[in-house]
Amino acid sequence: MDNIVASLLASSLLVGLPSILFLFVLFGYYYFFVMKKKISNKESLPPIIGIYIMRCIYSLTQYWEMIIPQLKMYRIANDHIVFQCLSVVFTLKVIDHLKDGPLNIKQLARLTKSNENNLFRVMRALTQEKFFSYNVIDGTFALNNCSRILSSPDFNKNQSDEMGCVFSMLAYPTFIDAWKSLKECVENGVTGFQNKHGVSFFQYIDEKDTYIKKIFDSAMKQRNNATKIYAQIIQGYDFSPYKRICDIGGGVGHLGYQIAGYNPHSQVFVLELEETVRNGLDLSKIDEVKRQLIEEKRLVFKAGNMFIPRSIPAADLYIMMQVLHDWNTNDSIKILSSVASAMRIERSNSGNTPRLLIIDSILDDNMNEDTFKRQCIPDIIMMAIVGGEERTKSQWFHLLKESGLKLETIKKFNRPPFLSLMEVTLK
């Protein structure tokens, strides 16, 4: 034990203390020269500060767990328990009940029809995990910044700052059941979802459970809003030269609306399956800006199939944002070949060669630790749920080569979710 304590103290001096001191210096500088001004003007802080803090905390946590590996096992087990507790209060709509103000455990138990003692123990555990606040004077629980963003999904309003749909998807029984078949997924190469439910994820949400389809579409928007990826894309690529833009597999039009809004001379087509097109049109009715873009035909939903070239609208620029990571290698080649055929058709008809913009993750071929730790868990999600994968640069080259396409340029974003813009042309 003395050796462990000594190691901890030494590592604190060698690793923890310098990091903490640097952090204090950085905060001091920004507080006096930047933060005060930004806070008074209600401006957001530079993302680099948040990224650096997260990396410092992550690095220190990793360091302690290398010294005492038992800590890692306890953390993993506890994280699973915390997720289960949070799933319970989310399903019982505890967070929704607390929106109007603090409540004591008797009130919460009555509203949720729960056992008072067990509900208190779950709420106490989540309070220790900083998901709720507890007032020891009057015995009431209240929302804080973490729980406030986890209200139940409401598809009839804009939830730009919330993550309720993301959590709802992760905690959805159909989704959870798929993870129970991860072992079979590793053994037979079939997704955990298909092992459990007999059909693919996308077939299931399109044909068997349209509610989870709505949750999925809204979850993707909430995730992308949280990372501000749309702003990164709009700022990182010049769409103005293109009069016709087609977002292939563009969901309910989240990116398409952004492009159309910032490029008044462009018309944006969103190619999706019929059910998704219906969801997109329904969602546009509750947003005046989106409704106007549709009425002016600056954004047009097109029902179609990206595997069929003739189903893809003619365009000067095609976009595929985080579409191909949902598909295995063979299907990805089929999709890209279909897009390449559509590009050749347009070149034959107009004489102009369209371009393809792929927005997706690129893993480091040399297994760089910093790159891989960002995408390893998303890669497992792709493997277990939809059958796709996050790819290395050499894998992207292979897909494009087999599809009759070639990579022109790559632009990487240094902010979450750390995607890249790949500009692609015909061979």
N, C-alpha and C positions, 0 to 999 in steps of 0.2 A: 504494500500500500504506500509506503514511504517513497518508493521508486516512482509510482504513478503520480503522486502529488508533486514530486520534484520535476517530473517530466511536464506536468501541466504548468507549473510555475515557469519553467524554462521556456516552454513554447509560448506562454503569454508574453514573456519579455521579447522573444525573438520574432514572433509572428503577430500575436494579438495586439500588443501595445503599440507598435509602430502603425498598424492599420488604424487603430482607434485614434491615435494622435493625429494621423493624416486626415482622418475623417472629421475630427474637430476643427482642424485648420481650414479644411475645405468648407465646412458649414459656416465657420466664422466669417470667412471671406464673402461667401454668398449672402449671408444674413445682412451684413453691414453694407455691402455694395450692390447686391442684386435683389435679394429676397424682399427686403422692405419695400422697394420700389414696385416689384411685381405684385406683392400682396396688396398694396394700396391701390394698384391699378387693376386688380383681379386678373392678373395674367398667370398662365401656367409656368411652372419652373422648367428649366431645361431637362429633357429626358435623361441626359447623361448622369445627373445627380442620382436619380432613382436607380438607374442601371448599376452605378458604382456601388451604392449602398447594398443592393441585392447581392452583388458579386462578393462584396466583403463579408456579408453575413454567411453566404453560402460557403465561401472558402474557409472561414473560421469553423463552421459546423463540420465541414468535411475533415478539417485538420483534427478536431477533437475526436471524431469517430474513427480516425486512423489510429489514434493513440489508445482509445478504449472502444474496440469494435462492438462490445455489448450495447453501447449507446445507440448504434445504428439499428440493431435489431429491435430495441425498445421503441425507437422513433417510428420505424416502419409499422410495427404492430399498433402503436398508439394512433398513428395517422389514419389507419383503417377504422379504428373505433370511433375517432372523431368524425370521420365521414359518415359512418352509420348513424351517430347521434344527430348530426346535422340533417341527414336525410329524414329522420323521424320528425323533427320539429318543422321541417319544410313541408312534409306531407300533411302534418296536422294543422298547418297554416298558422303556427304560433307567431311567425314574423308578421303575417298580415294582421293578426289581432293586436299586435303591439304598435302598429302604425299610428294609431290615434293617441298613444301615450302609454306610460308604464302601467303594468298590471301585476298583482301578486299571484302566487302560485294557485290559490284557490280559484281565482277568476280564470286563469289560464286553463286549469283542469276542467272547469265547468264548460268553458267555451269549446274546448277540444274533446270533451267527453273522455278524459284520460284519468288514469290513476294518479292522484295528487302526489304521493310520495315518489313514485318512479319518474314522473315528469319533472319534479324538482331536482332529482339527482342528475337527470340528463341536462337540464338547464344549468345546474351548478357546474357540471363538467365543461359545457360550452362557454360558460362565463369565464372559467379559468383559461380557456383557449382564446379569449378575447373576442368572442362572437356576440356577447351581450354584456350589458352593464347591470350591476346589482346594487340596490340601495339598502344598506344594512339597517337603516333607521326605520323605513316603512315596509321593508321586505318585498320590494317590487323589482321586476326585471324590465329593462328598457333596451331598445335598439341602439347600436352604435354604427360606426361607418362600415364595418364588415357585414353585419346582418341587414343593414338598411338596403343594400343592393340586391337582396335575395328574396324579394317579394314574388308571389305567384305570377306565372305568365299571364299577361293581358295583351292579346293580339290586336285590341282595338285602340291602343295608344302607343305613343313613341316611348320606348324604354331605353333611350340611348346610353344612360349611365348605369343601367342595371345589369345584373348577371343571373337573374332568376331563370331565364330560359336555358342558359348554359348548364346551371346546376340541375335543373329539371330533367334535361336530357341525360346527364351523367347518372342521375339517381332513378331514372325511369326503369321499372321492373324488367322490361324487355331488354334494355341495355345491360342491366346488372346481370341478368341470366346468361347473357352471351359470354361474360367474363368467366363464368363457371366452367365453360368449355374450352378454356385456354389450353389445357393439357392436350385435348383432342386436336386442337388447331396445330400445335407443335408436332404432334405425332403424324397426322394425316395430310397436313398442308391445306386443309379447308378452314375458312374463317370460323372463329368461335361462334359468331352469330348464326352462320348457316348450319353448323353442327347442332346448335340448340333449337333453331326455329325452322330449319328445313329449306329456307330460301335466303337469298342475299339481302343485305341491309336495305339497299335502295328498292329492291322489289317489295320488301316487306312494308316500308313506309309509303310506297306508292299505291299498293294494292290492299294491304291488310290493316293498316293503322294510320289514317290520315291525320290524326291528332299529333302523333309524334313527328309527322312530316312538318306540321306547322311549328312545332317546338324546334326541330332541327334547323329550319330556315331562319327562325328568329334567333336561335343560339349562335348561328354563324354571324349574323349581323352584330349581336352583342359582343361576341369575341373580337370581331374586326373593329368595332367602335372603341373597345377598350384599348386595343393596340394602336388605334389611329392609322391602320394600314392604308385606308383609302386616301388619306391626306398624303401619305408617303408616296403612293402611286401617282396621284395627280401632280404632285410637285416633282416627281422623279422622271416623268416621261411627258413629252410634248405630243398631245393628241390632236392639236389644232390643224395639222396638214391633212387629216383624214376626214372626208365628208361622210363616209359610211363605215360604221364600226360595229362589229358583231361580237358580243360577249357570249361565248359558247359555254353552256352549262352555268349560266350566270344567276341561277337561283331566282329569287323574287326581285332581282334588279338592283341590289344595293350598290354595286360598283357602277352599273350602267347609269343610274340616276346621277351619281357624282360626275361621271364623264360628261353626260349631256348638260348638266348644270354649269360646268366650267367651260364648255366648248359649244357656244350657241350656234355655230355653223355646221355642227356635226349631227348626224342622225344615228342613234344607237339602237341596234337590234339585240334583244335578249333571247337566245335560243334555249328552250327548256321543254320538258315533257308537259303534257296537257294539264295535269294536276297542279304542277308548280306554276304554270302560266295563270291558272285560275286563282291560286293563292296570291300571286303577284298583283293581279288586277284587283282583287278584294282589298289587299293592303293599301293599294294606291288611293282608294276611296276615302281613307281617313287622313290623308296628307295632301294639303292643297297644292304644294309645290310639285309633288309627284303626279297628281291628277292633271295639273296644267301641262306638264311635259308630255303626258300621254295624249291629251287632247290636241296638242300642237303637233303630234306625231314625231316629236324629237326623240322619244323613246317608244319603241314598238316591241311588244312581246310576240314571239313566234314559237308556236308549238312545233316540235320536230325532234329528230333523232340524230345526234352527232355522229353516229356510226354510218349514216347514209349521206353521201356527198350532196345529192340533190335536195336534201332536207335543210342544208345549211344556206342561209341567205347570202347573196352577193355582197361583198364588202371590200373596202380598201385596207382595213386592219381587222384582224381576228384576235380575240383575247381569250385566254384560258387561265383563270385564276384558281389555283389549288383544286384543279379538276383531275389532273392526271395522277396525283398521289392517291386518289381513291381507287385506282385501277391497277391490275397486275400488268406485267410486261407485255404479254400478248395482246390484251385489250387496249393498252395504251398505244401500241403500234397501230392497231386497227383504227383507233380514234384519230391519231395524227395522220395516218394515211388518208383517211376520209377528209380531213381538213386540207391536206395537200392537194387532193383531187379538186376540192372546191376552189382552192387558190388557182389551180391550173385552168379551171373552167372560166374563172373571172379574167385571167390573163388572156385567154383565147377570145373572150367576148369584148373586152375593153382595150386590150393592149397594155394595160398596167398590171404589174405584178404585186399582189397584196403581200402584206407582212403578217406574221403571227407573233404575238407577245405572250409568252408563257410566264406566269407569275407563280413561283413555287419555291420550295426549299432546295438548296444544293448542299449536300453533305461533303465534307472534305475527304478526298480519296485516301489520304494518309492517316485517317482516323484521328485528326486533331481533336484533342480532348475538349477544348472550349466549344468547338462547333458541334461535336457529337452530343455533348450533354444537353444541348438545347433541343435536339430533335430525336433523341433515342426513345423517349416516352411517346411522343406523337407517332413515331414509326411503329411502335407496338400497337397503338390504337388502330392504325391503318391495317396492320396484319390481322388483328383479332376481330375487328368489326366489319371493315369493308373489303379487305383483301388487297389493298394497295400497299404502297411503301414510300418512304422518303428516300430520295435517290442522290447518289454521288454525281459528280460532273461527268465521269466516264460513262455512267449509266444513262445520263441524259444524252450524251453524244451517240450512244448505241441506239436509243429510241429514235432520235432524229435521223440518223443514217439509214435505219431500216424503213423509215417512212418517206424517204425521198426529200428530206429537209436538211438544212445546215444552220448551225449556230453562228450568228453574226457578232453580237455583243452580249455582255453580261454586266448588270449593275446590281450590286449587293446593298441591301439596307442594313445598317448597323443598330437598328432598334427592333424590339420585339414586334412581330414574330420572326424576325430575321429572314425574310423572304428575299428572292432575287428576281430581277427582271431579265428575261432571256428574249432577245430579239432574234427571230428566226425567219429565214427566207427559203424559197425553193432551191433545190440544187441546180 
